[in-house]
Amino acid sequence: MDKIEQLTRQRKQAHQKLLDAGLPVILTTPTWRANRQRVEASGTHSAINQDAVGFMTALRDRLPTWQSG
């Protein structure tokens, strides 16, 4: 298992604990610093931001939504 897969698994486990606890969660994509220049310099694959969005979208789709008012 490479480092990215290991980190992804750890992130999924951490989010699952929050979901299992029934706690309110604010989900955001961790992409704000991963601009093109930083991604290229890191040597990781260029679709890392798309992967992050897909990961968070999958989590969102499993959660009930809350609306104020």
Helices and strands as residue ranges (DSSP letters): H 3-21, H 36-42, H 48-62
